[in-house]
Amino acid sequence: MPNGDIETYYEDGQWKNKVEGSSRAANVHETKAEAQAKGRQMAQERRVEHVIKKQDGTIGERNSYGHDPRNIPG
């Protein structure tokens, strides 16, 4: 993931969000729904991609809220 994208992930019994490129979580939540909502808000404000991981660490969902290089017309 490029620096600046938002990642929602599970770690140490908590759901967290972090900005890619950062070594620490930006915020911590008790539920995935709470973390996902905050992560979506962060991604929308920054106009970046939001990657939501499952509890096992695999990617469950991706949403783009800004420039998406995969959608460049050819």
N, C-alpha and C positions, 0 to 999 in steps of 0.2 A: 504494500500500500504506500502511496506517496505521502510524504510528510504533510501534515495538516489535516488528513482525513481523520474521522472519528471512529473509534472502535469500541463497541460494547462487548464486554467479555466477563466470564466468571472466574474468580480467583479467591482462594482462601475463604470460601463460604459466603462470598459477597459478589454482587453484580457491580461492575465498574465501567466507567468511560474514560478513555484517554485519547489525547491528540497524538497521532502518529508522529514519531520523532521525539516524544517525551518519554522519560523513563518512569514517570509516576502517573497514577490515576488522577484525573481532574476532579472526579467525584465518585462516591460510593453509595450503593442503594441496597435495600433488603430484598427487593424483587426485580426480576428481569423486566417486567412491564415499566416500573419506575425508571430503571436505567435506560431502557430503550427510548422512552419518551424524552428524557433529558438529552440523550445522545442525538436524537432526531432534531431537537431544538438547536443544539450546538452545531450540527452539520448544516442546517438551514441558514443559521446566522453567518456561518463561514463560507457557505456555498461550496461545500465539499462533499465527498462520499461518506456515507455512514455504513459501516460494516458491523453486522450483528452476528456474534458467534453463539453457538449452542454451548451448553454446559460442558460438553466434551472437547470444546476448542475448535470444532469444525465450523466453517462459515454456513450460517443458516439463511442469511438474507443480506442483500446489498441494495442501497438506495442512493441515487445521485441527486444532489441538490444544487449543482452548479455545472461548470464546464465538464462534460463527459467526453473524453477523447475517443471513445468507442462510437460515438454518434456523429462523427464528422462526415458531412456529405462527400461523396466521391466524385 
